[in-house]
Amino acid sequence: MFTILINILLGIIAVLLFGLIIFLHELGHFVTAKLSGIRVNEFALGMGPTIFHFERGETKYALRLFPIGGFCAMEGEDEESDDERAFGNKPVWKRILVVAAGAIMNLVLGLLLMAVIVVQEPTYVSTTISQFTENSALEAAGLETGDRFISIDGYSINGDRDLNFALALANPESVDIVVDRNGERVTFEGVKFNTVEQDGQQVLSMDFYVEPIQRSFGSVIRKTFADTWSMVKMVWVSLVGLVTGRFGLNEVAGPVGVAQAITQAAAVGLETSFLAALNNILLMMVVITVNLGIFNLLPLPALDGGRLVFLIIEGIRRKPINPKYEGWVHAAGFVLLIGIMVLVAFNDIARLFNGQGLGG
C-alpha cells in the first residue's frame, strides 16, 4: 500500500512538472509580448475544451482539458489586424524576441532543474584520467594518467556526460581519441577497446578511472552548465541520427513513451530512496524541457523556429511575406506534425504490448 501511494505521488509530481514545462514555455511568449506592447487575447494551459477561465484586462486566462500543450494567442499573430498593438504591426526584432522567448525559458528551466540535481552531489566526475584498470586497452594505446579527453570520434568532451555519451556511441573496434596532455593536443586513431557482453551484445568496456572534482560554488556552476549543454548536444546528435537513419522510430518516444520512461526511472530510484526517485524524474524533466526548447527552434513550419525563419526573411527583405501564404505553410506543417505525433504515440502503445513498437 505504501509503495502504491509513493508511485501515485511520483506520478502527480511528474504531471505537475510537465505542466510547469509547458507553462514556462508559454509564459516566455506571454511576458515578452506584454513587455513589447503586444495585445494578448488568451493565455491557455492545455488544449481542447475550456475547464474554467477568467478575464483580467484585455486577456482571457484559461485552463483547458487536455494537458498536452498550451498557447499564447496574440492579436494579429496569424491574420492581418488594424490594431496598432497587433503582433504583425510590431518591429521585426521585437517579434523575433517574442517567438524565441518560449524556447529560451525551457532552456533556463533545464539549467535550474539541473542545478537542483548537481548541488546534491558531494563530488563530481572529471574527464581527466587518474588510473587504468589491469590490461587496459587505452593504456596499451599510449594514453597516460593526467590526460584530459578533448574529443571522441569528433564529439567534443566538456564533461563526464559528454564522455559517457560519446563512448556509448563509439564502435569499440576503432575509436579516434584526442586528449590534452600538459597543454598539448595528442591524437590517437583507431583505438580498439576491450568489450564486455551486455544484453547479448558486445559493448565497450570502461577500462580507466577519472579524477574527482570537489564540490564548491564554482564547480556547481560549471557542472550545471556543462551537464545542461551536454543535454543540448545530445538532442542535436539524436535529431541528426534520426534524419540520417542512425536511430530508428523505436528509439523515439512520445507522451506515452516518456511517461513509461519516467515511471521506470522513478521505480529504479525507489530501490534506493524517494529522493533518488525524485532526482531521476527531475533528470528526465531536464531532458524533456531541453528537447522542447531545441525542437521548437527547428526551422520547421508550425514551430517557433519556422516562424523565426519567416521573420528573418522579412527582416532581410524589409517587407513581410503575404500572411496568407505563411498561413498555408504553417497549416501544412501543423498537419504533418500532428501526423508524426500520432505515429509516435501508436509506436509507444505498440511498444507497451510487444516491447518493440511498430517494427516488432
C-alpha positions in Angstrom: 0.0 0.0 0.0 2.8 2.4 0.9 4.6 1.7 -2.4 1.3 2.4 -4.3 0.9 5.7 -2.6 4.6 6.6 -3.3 4.1 5.8 -7.0 0.9 7.9 -7.1 2.8 10.8 -5.5 5.6 10.4 -8.1 3.0 10.4 -10.8 1.4 13.6 -9.5 4.9 15.2 -9.3 5.7 14.2 -12.9 2.4 15.7 -14.2 2.9 18.9 -12.3 6.4 19.2 -13.7 5.1 18.5 -17.2 2.6 21.4 -16.6 5.5 23.6 -15.4 7.5 22.9 -18.5 4.5 23.9 -20.8 3.5 26.8 -18.6 7.0 28.4 -18.6 7.3 28.0 -22.4 4.1 29.9 -23.0 4.9 32.3 -20.1 8.1 33.2 -22.1 5.9 34.2 -25.1 3.4 36.0 -22.8 5.7 38.1 -20.8 7.8 39.1 -23.8 4.7 40.0 -25.7 3.4 42.2 -22.9 6.7 43.9 -22.5 6.8 44.5 -26.3 3.3 46.2 -26.1 1.6 43.3 -28.0 -2.1 42.6 -27.2 -2.6 39.1 -25.8 -6.1 37.8 -26.3 -5.8 34.5 -24.5 -3.2 32.7 -22.3 -4.1 29.0 -22.0 -2.6 26.0 -20.3 -3.7 22.7 -22.0 -5.6 22.1 -25.2 -9.2 21.3 -26.1 -12.4 22.4 -24.2 -12.0 25.1 -21.5 -12.4 23.8 -18.0 -12.5 27.3 -16.5 -11.3 30.7 -17.3 -11.2 34.3 -16.1 -10.5 37.7 -17.7 -8.2 40.3 -16.4 -7.8 43.4 -18.5 -7.7 42.5 -22.2 -6.5 38.9 -21.7 -8.5 35.7 -21.1 -6.7 33.2 -18.9 -7.9 29.6 -19.4 -7.2 26.1 -18.2 -8.1 23.5 -20.9 -9.0 19.9 -20.6 -6.1 18.1 -22.3 -2.6 18.6 -20.6 -0.7 18.2 -23.9 0.3 21.8 -24.6 -0.8 25.4 -24.3 -0.8 28.6 -26.2 -0.4 32.4 -26.1 -2.9 33.9 -28.6 -1.7 37.3 -29.7 -3.7 39.8 -31.7 -2.6 39.7 -35.4 -0.4 36.7 -34.9 -1.9 34.6 -37.7 -4.0 37.2 -39.6 -3.9 40.9 -40.5 -5.1 43.3 -37.9 -5.5 47.1 -37.8 -4.8 47.2 -34.1 -1.5 49.1 -33.6 -0.7 46.6 -30.8 -1.1 43.6 -33.0 1.8 41.2 -33.3 2.2 41.8 -37.0 2.5 45.6 -36.6 5.5 45.5 -34.2 9.1 45.7 -35.4 10.7 42.5 -36.6 13.2 42.4 -33.8 10.5 42.5 -31.2 8.6 39.7 -32.8 11.8 37.6 -33.0 12.3 38.1 -29.3 8.7 37.1 -28.5 8.8 33.9 -30.7 12.2 32.8 -29.3 11.3 33.5 -25.7 9.4 30.2 -25.2 12.4 28.0 -26.1 14.7 30.2 -24.0 12.5 29.7 -21.0 12.7 26.0 -21.5 16.5 26.1 -21.6 16.6 28.2 -18.4 14.3 25.7 -16.7 16.6 23.0 -17.7 19.5 24.8 -16.1 17.6 25.4 -12.8 16.5 21.7 -12.6 20.0 20.5 -13.4 21.3 22.8 -10.6 18.9 21.2 -8.1 20.4 17.8 -9.1 24.0 18.8 -9.2 24.1 20.6 -5.9 23.2 17.4 -4.1 26.3 15.6 -5.3 29.2 15.6 -2.8 31.8 15.3 -5.6 31.8 15.4 -9.4 33.4 13.4 -12.1 36.1 15.0 -14.3 37.3 14.0 -17.8 41.0 13.6 -16.7 42.4 10.0 -16.4 43.6 9.1 -12.9 44.5 5.5 -13.4 43.9 2.4 -15.6 42.4 -1.0 -15.0 44.5 -4.1 -15.5 45.2 -4.9 -19.2 43.7 -1.5 -20.2 43.3 -1.0 -23.9 43.6 2.7 -23.5 46.9 2.4 -21.7 48.2 0.0 -24.3 47.3 2.5 -27.0 49.5 5.1 -25.3 47.2 7.2 -23.2 48.6 8.3 -19.8 47.3 9.3 -16.4 46.7 13.1 -16.4 45.4 13.1 -20.0 42.2 15.0 -20.3 39.7 14.0 -23.0 39.0 16.6 -25.7 37.0 14.6 -28.2 36.0 11.1 -29.1 35.2 10.3 -32.8 34.9 14.1 -33.3 32.4 14.5 -30.5 33.7 17.3 -28.2 34.0 16.4 -24.5 33.2 19.2 -22.0 32.1 17.0 -19.1 31.5 13.4 -17.9 28.1 13.2 -19.6 29.7 14.0 -22.9 32.3 11.4 -22.2 29.7 8.7 -21.4 27.6 9.6 -24.4 30.5 9.6 -26.8 31.7 6.2 -25.6 28.2 4.8 -25.7 28.0 5.7 -29.4 31.6 4.6 -30.3 32.5 1.5 -32.2 34.7 -0.5 -29.8 36.8 -1.8 -32.7 38.0 1.7 -33.8 37.8 4.9 -31.7 39.6 8.2 -32.5 40.6 10.0 -29.3 42.0 13.4 -28.8 43.4 14.4 -25.3 45.1 17.3 -23.7 48.5 16.3 -22.3 50.3 19.1 -20.5 48.7 21.7 -22.7 49.3 19.9 -26.0 46.8 18.1 -28.1 47.6 14.4 -28.7 45.7 12.3 -31.1 45.1 8.5 -31.0 43.5 7.0 -34.1 41.7 3.6 -34.4 42.0 2.7 -30.7 40.5 -0.8 -30.1 38.7 -1.0 -26.7 38.1 -4.1 -24.7 34.5 -5.2 -24.7 32.0 -6.9 -22.3 28.8 -8.7 -23.1 25.6 -6.8 -22.2 22.1 -8.0 -23.2 23.6 -10.3 -25.8 25.8 -7.6 -27.4 29.4 -6.7 -27.1 29.8 -3.2 -25.7 32.7 -1.0 -24.9 34.4 -1.6 -21.6 35.4 1.4 -19.5 39.0 0.4 -18.6 40.1 3.6 -16.9 39.2 5.9 -13.9 39.0 9.7 -13.8 39.9 12.2 -11.2 37.1 13.5 -8.8 36.2 17.2 -8.5 35.3 18.6 -5.1 32.1 20.4 -4.7 32.3 24.2 -4.4 30.3 27.2 -5.6 32.3 27.4 -8.8 32.2 23.7 -9.5 28.4 23.6 -9.0 28.0 26.4 -11.6 30.4 24.8 -14.1 28.9 21.3 -13.7 25.3 22.7 -14.1 26.2 24.5 -17.4 28.3 21.6 -18.6 25.6 19.0 -18.0 22.8 21.1 -19.5 25.0 21.9 -22.5 25.6 18.2 -22.8 21.9 17.6 -22.9 21.6 20.2 -25.7 24.3 18.4 -27.8 22.7 15.0 -27.2 19.4 16.3 -28.6 21.0 17.6 -31.7 23.1 14.5 -32.3 19.9 12.4 -31.8 17.9 14.5 -34.3 20.7 14.2 -36.8 20.8 10.5 -36.2 17.0 10.2 -36.9 17.4 12.1 -40.2 20.4 10.0 -41.3 18.9 6.7 -40.2 21.3 6.0 -37.4 18.5 5.9 -34.9 15.1 4.3 -35.8 11.5 5.1 -34.9 11.6 2.7 -32.0 14.2 5.0 -30.4 11.8 7.9 -30.4 9.3 8.4 -27.6 6.1 10.4 -27.5 4.0 11.3 -24.4 3.1 7.6 -23.7 6.8 6.5 -24.1 8.0 9.4 -21.9 5.5 8.6 -19.2 6.7 5.0 -19.3 10.3 6.1 -19.1 9.6 8.4 -16.2 7.8 5.6 -14.3 10.8 3.2 -14.9 13.3 5.9 -13.8 11.3 6.5 -10.7 11.0 2.8 -10.0 14.8 2.4 -10.2 15.3 5.4 -7.9 12.8 4.0 -5.4 15.1 1.0 -4.9 17.4 3.4 -3.3 15.2 6.2 -1.8 12.3 8.5 -2.5 14.9 11.3 -3.1 16.7 9.2 -5.7 13.4 8.6 -7.5 12.6 12.3 -7.4 16.0 13.2 -8.8 15.5 10.6 -11.6 12.2 12.4 -12.5 14.0 15.8 -12.4 16.7 14.5 -14.8 14.0 13.2 -17.2 12.4 16.7 -17.0 15.7 18.3 -17.9 15.9 16.1 -21.0 12.2 16.9 -21.9 12.5 20.7 -21.4 15.7 20.9 -23.3 14.2 18.7 -26.1 11.2 21.0 -26.2 13.3 24.1 -26.4 15.6 22.8 -29.1 12.8 21.2 -31.1 10.7 24.4 -31.1 13.7 26.3 -32.6 14.0 23.9 -35.6 13.2 25.8 -38.8 10.0 23.7 -39.5 6.5 25.1 -40.3 4.1 25.4 -37.3 7.1 25.5 -34.9 8.6 28.6 -33.3 11.7 28.0 -35.5 9.5 28.1 -38.6 8.1 31.5 -37.6 11.6 32.8 -36.9 12.6 31.9 -40.5 9.8 34.0 -41.9 10.7 36.8 -39.6 14.3 36.7 -40.6 13.3 36.7 -44.3 11.1 39.7 -43.6 13.9 41.5 -41.9 16.2 40.9 -44.9 13.5 41.8 -47.5 12.3 44.8 -45.5 8.7 43.7 -46.1 6.6 40.8 -44.8 5.7 37.7 -46.7 2.0 37.5 -47.6 0.3 36.2 -44.4 -2.0 34.0 -46.5 1.0 32.1 -47.9 2.7 31.9 -44.5 -0.6 30.6 -43.0 -0.7 27.8 -45.6 2.8 26.8 -44.9 2.2 26.6 -41.1 -1.1 24.8 -41.6 0.6 22.1 -43.7 3.4 21.9 -41.2 0.8 21.5 -38.4 -0.9 18.7 -40.2 2.4 16.9 -40.7 3.4 17.5 -37.1 0.1 16.0 -35.8 0.6 13.0 -38.1 4.1 12.4 -36.7 2.8 12.7 -33.1 0.0 10.2 -33.9 2.6 7.8 -35.4 4.9 8.1 -32.4 2.0 7.6 -30.0 0.9 4.4 -31.8 4.5 3.3 -31.7 4.7 3.9 -27.9 1.5 2.0 -27.4 2.7 -0.9 -29.5 5.9 -1.0 -27.6 4.0 -1.4 -24.3 2.4 -4.6 -25.7 5.2 -6.2 -27.8 8.3 -4.4 -26.4 9.5 -3.5 -29.9 7.0 -0.9 -31.3 5.5 -0.9 -34.8 8.6 -2.6 -36.1 8.1 -5.6 -33.8 
